[in-house]
Amino acid sequence: MAAYNKTRNARYHLKYEFAWCVNWRRNLLQPPIDQALKTILRRIARENDYRLEKLQVMPDYVQFFIEVPPRVAPAEVVKHLKGVSARRLLKARPELRGKLVRGKLWTGTYYVATVGRASDDAVQSWVSRHRKKRSNL
């Protein structure tokens, strides 16, 4: 049985799979920028009490598996992660600004799915397999 996290008022097991793309699907997240973005996303997650369980940065999109406290709506998690990560990455890597359309790193859309206790391992496995499949293309 999966372990539950807790706050003062609740026990929870709220996990989501999120993904979003670089604006115009440009392949901007190549090494070493991908590692810088991973560091930034992990730091943002720690600062906000999110538990980032799996993170994948592909050249044109980001995908991850995350657990968040019940006080935070999934839309707020995405808004915060996209906004702060774009600001911090562009500050750390100013050369990216010239490759962006209207200065926007991320598209305005995203993907989110809830993940139940029974499917935690399945999602983590899928994220790992998907990376291997994409790298073979």
The 8 nearest C-alpha neighbors of each residue, nearest first, counted from 0:
[[1, 2, 116, 117, 3, 119, 12, 115],
 [2, 0, 3, 116, 12, 117, 119, 4],
 [3, 1, 0, 4, 12, 11, 116, 10],
 [4, 2, 11, 12, 10, 1, 5, 13],
 [5, 3, 11, 10, 12, 2, 6, 68],
 [4, 6, 10, 9, 11, 3, 7, 8],
 [5, 7, 9, 8, 10, 4, 68, 11],
 [6, 8, 9, 5, 10, 4, 11, 68],
 [9, 7, 6, 10, 5, 11, 69, 70],
 [10, 8, 6, 5, 7, 11, 69, 4],
 [11, 9, 5, 4, 3, 6, 12, 8],
 [12, 10, 4, 3, 5, 13, 9, 69],
 [11, 13, 3, 14, 4, 10, 66, 116],
 [14, 12, 66, 11, 67, 15, 68, 69],
 [15, 13, 66, 114, 65, 113, 12, 67],
 [16, 14, 113, 114, 65, 112, 64, 17],
 [15, 17, 64, 112, 111, 63, 113, 65],
 [18, 16, 111, 63, 110, 62, 15, 64],
 [17, 19, 62, 110, 61, 109, 63, 111],
 [20, 18, 109, 61, 60, 110, 108, 62],
 [21, 19, 60, 59, 106, 105, 24, 22],
 [20, 22, 105, 24, 59, 60, 104, 106],
 [21, 23, 106, 105, 24, 104, 20, 25],
 [22, 24, 25, 21, 106, 20, 100, 105],
 [25, 23, 21, 59, 22, 20, 26, 60],
 [24, 26, 23, 59, 27, 21, 22, 58],
 [27, 25, 58, 59, 28, 24, 29, 21],
 [26, 28, 25, 29, 58, 59, 21, 95],
 [27, 29, 58, 33, 32, 26, 59, 57],
 [28, 30, 58, 33, 32, 27, 31, 26],
 [31, 29, 32, 33, 34, 28, 35, 58],
 [30, 32, 34, 33, 29, 35, 28, 36],
 [33, 31, 30, 35, 34, 28, 29, 36],
 [34, 32, 28, 36, 30, 31, 35, 29],
 [35, 33, 37, 36, 32, 31, 38, 30],
 [34, 36, 32, 38, 33, 37, 39, 31],
 [35, 37, 39, 33, 34, 38, 40, 32],
 [38, 36, 34, 40, 39, 35, 41, 33],
 [37, 39, 35, 41, 36, 40, 42, 34],
 [38, 40, 36, 42, 37, 41, 84, 43],
 [41, 39, 43, 37, 42, 38, 36, 44],
 [42, 40, 44, 38, 39, 43, 37, 45],
 [41, 43, 45, 39, 44, 40, 38, 46],
 [44, 42, 46, 40, 45, 41, 39, 47],
 [45, 43, 49, 41, 47, 42, 46, 40],
 [44, 46, 42, 48, 47, 43, 49, 41],
 [45, 47, 43, 44, 48, 42, 49, 41],
 [46, 48, 44, 45, 49, 43, 67, 42],
 [49, 47, 45, 46, 44, 50, 67, 68],
 [50, 48, 44, 67, 47, 66, 45, 51],
 [49, 51, 66, 65, 52, 67, 44, 48],
 [50, 52, 65, 53, 49, 64, 44, 66],
 [53, 51, 65, 64, 50, 54, 66, 63],
 [52, 54, 64, 63, 51, 123, 55, 65],
 [55, 53, 63, 62, 64, 56, 52, 51],
 [54, 56, 62, 61, 63, 57, 53, 130],
 [57, 55, 61, 33, 60, 62, 58, 54],
 [56, 58, 60, 59, 61, 55, 28, 33],
 [59, 57, 28, 26, 29, 27, 60, 56],
 [58, 60, 26, 24, 21, 57, 25, 20],
 [61, 59, 20, 57, 21, 19, 58, 56],
 [62, 60, 56, 18, 19, 55, 57, 20],
 [63, 61, 18, 55, 17, 54, 56, 60],
 [64, 62, 54, 53, 17, 16, 55, 65],
 [63, 65, 16, 53, 52, 15, 51, 17],
 [66, 64, 51, 15, 52, 14, 50, 63],
 [67, 65, 14, 50, 13, 49, 15, 51],
 [66, 68, 49, 13, 50, 69, 65, 14],
 [67, 69, 70, 71, 49, 13, 66, 11],
 [70, 68, 71, 67, 11, 13, 72, 9],
 [69, 71, 68, 72, 67, 6, 9, 73],
 [70, 72, 69, 68, 75, 73, 76, 67],
 [71, 73, 75, 74, 76, 70, 69, 67],
 [72, 74, 76, 75, 77, 71, 111, 15],
 [75, 73, 77, 72, 76, 78, 71, 79],
 [74, 76, 78, 72, 73, 77, 79, 71],
 [77, 75, 73, 79, 74, 78, 80, 72],
 [78, 76, 80, 74, 79, 75, 81, 73],
 [79, 77, 75, 81, 76, 80, 82, 74],
 [78, 80, 82, 76, 77, 81, 83, 75],
 [81, 79, 77, 83, 82, 78, 84, 76],
 [82, 80, 84, 78, 79, 83, 77, 85],
 [83, 81, 79, 85, 84, 80, 78, 86],
 [82, 84, 86, 85, 80, 81, 79, 87],
 [83, 85, 87, 81, 86, 82, 80, 88],
 [86, 84, 88, 82, 83, 87, 89, 81],
 [85, 87, 83, 89, 84, 88, 90, 82],
 [88, 86, 90, 84, 89, 85, 83, 91],
 [89, 87, 91, 85, 90, 86, 92, 84],
 [90, 88, 92, 93, 86, 91, 87, 85],
 [89, 91, 87, 88, 92, 93, 86, 85],
 [90, 92, 88, 89, 87, 93, 35, 86],
 [91, 93, 89, 94, 90, 88, 95, 32],
 [94, 92, 89, 95, 90, 96, 91, 88],
 [93, 95, 92, 96, 97, 98, 89, 91],
 [96, 94, 93, 98, 97, 92, 89, 99],
 [97, 95, 99, 98, 94, 93, 102, 89],
 [96, 98, 95, 99, 94, 102, 93, 100],
 [97, 99, 95, 96, 100, 94, 27, 102],
 [100, 98, 102, 96, 97, 103, 101, 104],
 [99, 101, 102, 103, 98, 22, 104, 23],
 [102, 100, 103, 99, 96, 104, 97, 98],
 [101, 103, 99, 100, 96, 104, 97, 98],
 [104, 102, 101, 105, 99, 100, 22, 106],
 [103, 105, 22, 21, 85, 99, 102, 106],
 [106, 104, 21, 22, 103, 20, 107, 81],
 [105, 107, 22, 108, 21, 20, 104, 19],
 [106, 108, 105, 109, 22, 19, 20, 103],
 [109, 107, 106, 19, 110, 20, 105, 18],
 [108, 110, 19, 18, 111, 107, 17, 20],
 [109, 111, 18, 17, 19, 112, 108, 16],
 [112, 110, 17, 16, 15, 109, 18, 113],
 [113, 111, 16, 15, 114, 17, 110, 14],
 [114, 112, 15, 14, 16, 115, 111, 13],
 [113, 115, 14, 15, 118, 112, 119, 116],
 [116, 114, 118, 117, 119, 113, 14, 13],
 [115, 117, 118, 119, 1, 114, 12, 0],
 [118, 116, 115, 119, 120, 121, 114, 1],
 [117, 119, 121, 115, 116, 120, 122, 114],
 [120, 118, 122, 121, 116, 117, 123, 114],
 [121, 119, 123, 122, 118, 124, 117, 125],
 [120, 122, 118, 124, 119, 123, 125, 117],
 [123, 121, 125, 124, 119, 120, 126, 118],
 [124, 122, 120, 126, 125, 121, 127, 119],
 [123, 125, 121, 127, 122, 126, 120, 128],
 [124, 126, 122, 128, 127, 123, 129, 121],
 [127, 125, 129, 123, 124, 128, 122, 130],
 [126, 128, 124, 130, 125, 129, 123, 131],
 [129, 127, 125, 131, 130, 126, 124, 132],
 [130, 128, 132, 126, 131, 127, 125, 133],
 [131, 129, 133, 127, 128, 132, 134, 126],
 [130, 132, 128, 134, 129, 133, 135, 127],
 [131, 133, 129, 135, 130, 134, 128, 136],
 [134, 132, 130, 135, 136, 131, 129, 57],
 [133, 135, 131, 136, 132, 130, 129, 57],
 [134, 136, 132, 133, 131, 130, 129, 128],
 [135, 133, 134, 132, 131, 130, 129, 57]]
